[in-house]
């Protein structure tokens, strides 16, 4: 399992600049659970859902997803959320 984690981190590190540079991406980062080092989260901010969907339909996403999904121990989860502001 540690080999899979290192492989996942390397794939993300290699592609981080390309993902961040994708049209409409304002921010992207990789987070790791403090109590279970085999659990990762990616957090990204997009200008719009349309921009996110263009990324999801891109060759870049296909390449990154194809390389990472084989490393997962469980079914991945994804959420699209919105910020709730109180100002």
Backbone as a printed PyTorch tensor [residue, N CA C, xyz], in Angstrom:
tensor([[[  0.8120,  -1.2100,   0.0000],
         [  0.0000,   0.0000,   0.0000],
         [  0.8530,   1.2710,   0.0000]],

        [[  1.9680,   1.3490,   0.7560],
         [  2.7830,   2.5670,   0.6840],
         [  3.2770,   2.8670,  -0.7230]],

        [[  3.5590,   1.8150,  -1.5080],
         [  3.9940,   2.0280,  -2.8910],
         [  2.9020,   2.7010,  -3.7080]],

        [[  1.6410,   2.3040,  -3.4760],
         [  0.5180,   2.9150,  -4.1940],
         [  0.3750,   4.3820,  -3.8060]],

        [[  0.5710,   4.6770,  -2.5290],
         [  0.4610,   6.0670,  -2.0660],
         [  1.5460,   6.9260,  -2.7010]],

        [[  2.7530,   6.4140,  -2.7310],
         [  3.8570,   7.1670,  -3.3330],
         [  3.6270,   7.3520,  -4.8340]],

        [[  3.1160,   6.3330,  -5.4850],
         [  2.8200,   6.4330,  -6.9130],
         [  1.7420,   7.4890,  -7.1660]],

        [[  0.7050,   7.4870,  -6.3150],
         [ -0.3670,   8.4750,  -6.4550],
         [  0.1780,   9.8870,  -6.2840]],

        [[  0.9800,  10.1000,  -5.2530],
         [  1.5470,  11.4330,  -5.0070],
         [  2.4360,  11.8710,  -6.1670]],

        [[  3.1870,  10.9530,  -6.7260],
         [  4.0730,  11.2880,  -7.8480],
         [  3.2570,  11.6890,  -9.0820]],

        [[  2.1840,  10.9560,  -9.3600],
         [  1.3210,  11.2940, -10.5050],
         [  0.7290,  12.6890, -10.3120]],

        [[  0.2580,  12.9710,  -9.0940],
         [ -0.3190,  14.2890,  -8.8240],
         [  0.7480,  15.3710,  -8.9700]],

        [[  1.9220,  15.1330,  -8.3980],
         [  2.9980,  16.1240,  -8.4760],
         [  3.3930,  16.4040,  -9.9290]],

        [[  3.4750,  15.3640, -10.7320],
         [  3.8580,  15.5000, -12.1330],
         [  2.8300,  16.2990, -12.9250]],

        [[  1.5540,  16.1690, -12.5740],
         [  0.4800,  16.7910, -13.3510],
         [ -0.1130,  18.0330, -12.7140]],

        [[  0.2980,  18.3760, -11.5090],
         [ -0.2670,  19.5020, -10.7710],
         [ -0.2200,  20.7930, -11.5780]],

        [[  0.9100,  21.1010, -12.1620],
         [  1.0490,  22.3410, -12.9250],
         [  0.1000,  22.3730, -14.1170]],

        [[ -0.0640,  21.2290, -14.7760],
         [ -0.9570,  21.1620, -15.9390],
         [ -2.4220,  21.3200, -15.5240]],

        [[ -2.7930,  20.6980, -14.4150],
         [ -4.1720,  20.8230, -13.9250],
         [ -4.4270,  22.2710, -13.5190]],

        [[ -3.4950,  22.8380, -12.7370],
         [ -3.6500,  24.2160, -12.2760],
         [ -3.7040,  25.1940, -13.4470]],

        [[ -3.0050,  24.8620, -14.5260],
         [ -2.9800,  25.7260, -15.7020],
         [ -4.1420,  25.5130, -16.6520]],

        [[ -5.0060,  24.5380, -16.3440],
         [ -6.1380,  24.2750, -17.2170],
         [ -7.1060,  25.4610, -17.1570]],

        [[ -7.6470,  25.8330, -18.2910],
         [ -8.5430,  26.9850, -18.3480],
         [ -9.6820,  26.8540, -17.3370]],

        [[ -9.8110,  27.8550, -16.4770],
         [-10.8930,  27.8870, -15.4940],
         [-10.5110,  27.3690, -14.1220]],

        [[ -9.3170,  26.7910, -13.9960],
         [ -8.8960,  26.2840, -12.6810],
         [ -8.2030,  27.4040, -11.9130]],

        [[ -8.7620,  27.7470, -10.7680],
         [ -8.1770,  28.7930,  -9.9300],
         [ -7.2580,  28.2390,  -8.8530]],

        [[ -7.4450,  26.9640,  -8.4960],
         [ -6.6660,  26.3950,  -7.4000],
         [ -6.8160,  24.8770,  -7.4150]],

        [[ -5.7330,  24.1720,  -7.1010],
         [ -5.8140,  22.7240,  -6.9470],
         [ -4.7270,  22.2850,  -5.9650]],

        [[ -5.1030,  21.3850,  -5.0770],
         [ -4.1350,  20.8740,  -4.1090],
         [ -4.4720,  19.4360,  -3.7390]],

        [[ -3.4650,  18.7550,  -3.2140],
         [ -3.6210,  17.3840,  -2.7470],
         [ -3.5340,  17.3890,  -1.2350]],

        [[ -4.5070,  16.7610,  -0.5820],
         [ -4.5530,  16.6730,   0.8780],
         [ -4.4950,  15.2050,   1.2800]],

        [[ -3.8550,  14.9350,   2.4290],
         [ -3.7320,  13.5690,   2.9230],
         [ -4.2850,  13.5040,   4.3410]],

        [[ -5.0770,  12.4910,   4.6160],
         [ -5.6510,  12.2960,   5.9420],
         [ -4.5320,  12.1230,   6.9650]],

        [[ -4.6320,  12.8110,   8.0840],
         [ -3.6000,  12.7300,   9.1210],
         [ -3.5950,  11.3940,   9.8550]],

        [[ -4.7370,  10.7280,   9.9090],
         [ -4.8340,   9.4730,  10.6610],
         [ -4.7200,   8.2300,   9.7960]],

        [[ -4.9300,   8.3710,   8.5010],
         [ -4.8360,   7.2380,   7.5860],
         [ -4.1220,   7.7310,   6.3250]],

        [[ -2.8440,   7.4610,   6.2440],
         [ -2.0210,   8.0230,   5.1670],
         [ -2.3700,   7.4790,   3.7880]],

        [[ -3.2750,   6.5110,   3.7180],
         [ -3.6760,   5.9970,   2.4000],
         [ -4.9290,   6.6890,   1.8640]],

        [[ -5.4340,   7.6890,   2.5960],
         [ -6.6130,   8.4430,   2.1500],
         [ -6.1670,   9.8230,   1.6850]],

        [[ -6.5470,  10.1320,   0.4440],
         [ -6.2020,  11.4180,  -0.1540],
         [ -7.4620,  12.1250,  -0.6210]],

        [[ -7.3590,  13.4330,  -0.6670],
         [ -8.4060,  14.2860,  -1.2120],
         [ -7.7400,  15.2560,  -2.1740]],

        [[ -8.3730,  15.5320,  -3.2780],
         [ -7.9490,  16.6560,  -4.0970],
         [ -8.9910,  17.7420,  -3.9170]],

        [[ -8.5160,  18.9570,  -3.8280],
         [ -9.3900,  20.1040,  -3.6320],
         [ -9.0830,  21.0870,  -4.7460]],

        [[-10.1060,  21.4570,  -5.4920],
         [ -9.8930,  22.3910,  -6.5960],
         [-11.0190,  23.4160,  -6.6450]],

        [[-10.6670,  24.5840,  -7.1310],
         [-11.6280,  25.6720,  -7.3170],
         [-11.6690,  26.0230,  -8.7970]],

        [[-12.8780,  26.0480,  -9.3440],
         [-13.0760,  26.3020, -10.7640],
         [-13.9570,  27.5240, -10.9550]],

        [[-13.7300,  28.2410, -12.0490],
         [-14.5490,  29.4210, -12.3510],
         [-16.0170,  29.0610, -12.4870]],

        [[-16.2880,  27.8700, -13.0430],
         [-17.6700,  27.4490, -13.2420],
         [-17.7130,  25.9340, -13.3890]],

        [[-18.8910,  25.3830, -13.2890],
         [-19.0570,  23.9480, -13.4970],
         [-18.7400,  23.5850, -14.9480]],

        [[-18.9950,  24.5120, -15.8650],
         [-18.6650,  24.2740, -17.2720],
         [-17.1580,  24.0970, -17.4490]],

        [[-16.3680,  24.9140, -16.7670],
         [-14.9170,  24.7630, -16.8300],
         [-14.4920,  23.4100, -16.2490]],

        [[-15.0790,  23.0360, -15.1330],
         [-14.7660,  21.7420, -14.5280],
         [-15.1240,  20.6090, -15.4820]],

        [[-16.2750,  20.7040, -16.1190],
         [-16.6890,  19.6520, -17.0550],
         [-15.7720,  19.5790, -18.2770]],

        [[-15.2650,  20.7200, -18.7330],
         [-14.3010,  20.7070, -19.8380],
         [-13.0360,  19.9720, -19.4100]],

        [[-12.6130,  20.2050, -18.1890],
         [-11.4530,  19.4690, -17.6640],
         [-11.7640,  17.9700, -17.5910]],

        [[-12.9160,  17.6190, -17.0800],
         [-13.2860,  16.2040, -16.9580],
         [-13.3570,  15.5090, -18.3220]],

        [[-13.6480,  16.2660, -19.3760],
         [-13.7250,  15.7110, -20.7260],
         [-12.3960,  15.8000, -21.4740]],

        [[-11.3530,  16.2870, -20.8080],
         [-10.0850,  16.5380, -21.4860],
         [ -9.1760,  15.3100, -21.5260]],

        [[ -8.2140,  15.3810, -22.4230],
         [ -7.1810,  14.3410, -22.5210],
         [ -6.3430,  14.3020, -21.2410]],

        [[ -6.0800,  15.4750, -20.6550],
         [ -5.3130,  15.5310, -19.4060],
         [ -6.0090,  14.7420, -18.3090]],

        [[ -7.2970,  14.9850, -18.1040],
         [ -8.0370,  14.2640, -17.0690],
         [ -8.0200,  12.7670, -17.3540]],

        [[ -8.2380,  12.4050, -18.6090],
         [ -8.2580,  10.9960, -18.9830],
         [ -6.9290,  10.3210, -18.6490]],

        [[ -5.8380,  11.0130, -18.9320],
         [ -4.5040,  10.4830, -18.6410],
         [ -4.2820,  10.3330, -17.1370]],

        [[ -4.5840,  11.3840, -16.3860],
         [ -4.3650,  11.3600, -14.9340],
         [ -5.2990,  10.3500, -14.2780]],

        [[ -6.5570,  10.3610, -14.6410],
         [ -7.5380,   9.4440, -14.0560],
         [ -7.1760,   7.9930, -14.3620]],

        [[ -6.7780,   7.7400, -15.6020],
         [ -6.4050,   6.3780, -15.9830],
         [ -5.2360,   5.8510, -15.1650]],

        [[ -4.2820,   6.7210, -14.8610],
         [ -3.1080,   6.3090, -14.0920],
         [ -3.4030,   6.1630, -12.6010]],

        [[ -4.3230,   6.9670, -12.0870],
         [ -4.5620,   6.9450, -10.6390],
         [ -5.6390,   5.9620, -10.2060]],

        [[ -6.6690,   5.7650, -11.0120],
         [ -7.7950,   4.9480, -10.5470],
         [ -7.3950,   3.5040, -10.2600]],

        [[ -6.3690,   3.0130, -10.9260],
         [ -5.9160,   1.6400, -10.6710],
         [ -5.2180,   1.5070,  -9.3190]],

        [[ -4.8990,   2.6350,  -8.6950],
         [ -4.2180,   2.6250,  -7.3990],
         [ -5.1800,   2.6290,  -6.2180]],

        [[ -6.4720,   2.8680,  -6.4590],
         [ -7.4490,   3.0080,  -5.3830],
         [ -7.8120,   1.6630,  -4.7760]],

        [[ -7.9730,   1.6550,  -3.4620],
         [ -8.4270,   0.4570,  -2.7550],
         [ -9.9420,   0.3810,  -2.6780]],

        [[-10.6120,   1.5020,  -2.8880],
         [-12.0580,   1.5740,  -2.7620],
         [-12.5910,   2.4860,  -3.8570]],

        [[-13.9020,   2.5110,  -4.0020],
         [-14.5250,   3.3660,  -5.0030],
         [-14.2730,   4.8370,  -4.6450]],

        [[-13.7400,   5.6150,  -5.5870],
         [-13.5110,   7.0320,  -5.2980],
         [-14.8290,   7.7890,  -5.1800]],

        [[-14.7720,   8.8860,  -4.4600],
         [-15.9360,   9.7460,  -4.2920],
         [-15.5780,  11.1490,  -4.7590]],

        [[-16.5520,  11.8520,  -5.3070],
         [-16.3420,  13.2320,  -5.7490],
         [-17.5750,  14.0480,  -5.3970]],

        [[-17.3410,  15.2820,  -5.0190],
         [-18.4350,  16.1890,  -4.6920],
         [-18.1900,  17.5140,  -5.3960]],

        [[-19.2550,  18.1160,  -5.8540],
         [-19.2240,  19.4940,  -6.3190],
         [-20.0240,  20.2790,  -5.2970]],

        [[-19.3690,  21.2360,  -4.6770],
         [-20.0010,  21.9970,  -3.5930],
         [-19.9430,  23.4800,  -3.8920]],

        [[-20.7140,  24.2330,  -3.1370],
         [-20.6670,  25.6850,  -3.2790],
         [-20.3810,  26.2990,  -1.9080]],

        [[-19.7580,  27.4510,  -1.9390],
         [-19.4310,  28.1750,  -0.7230],
         [-20.6650,  28.9150,  -0.2300]],

        [[-20.8620,  28.8930,   1.0530],
         [-21.9470,  29.6570,   1.6650],
         [-21.3060,  30.8220,   2.4050]],

        [[-21.6290,  32.0170,   1.9800],
         [-21.0140,  33.2080,   2.5590],
         [-21.9680,  33.8560,   3.5750]],

        [[-21.3820,  34.4000,   4.6010],
         [-22.1730,  35.0530,   5.6500],
         [-21.7490,  36.5120,   5.8430]],

        [[-21.3380,  37.1860,   4.7660],
         [-20.9780,  38.5760,   4.9630],
         [-22.0010,  39.5380,   4.4630]]])
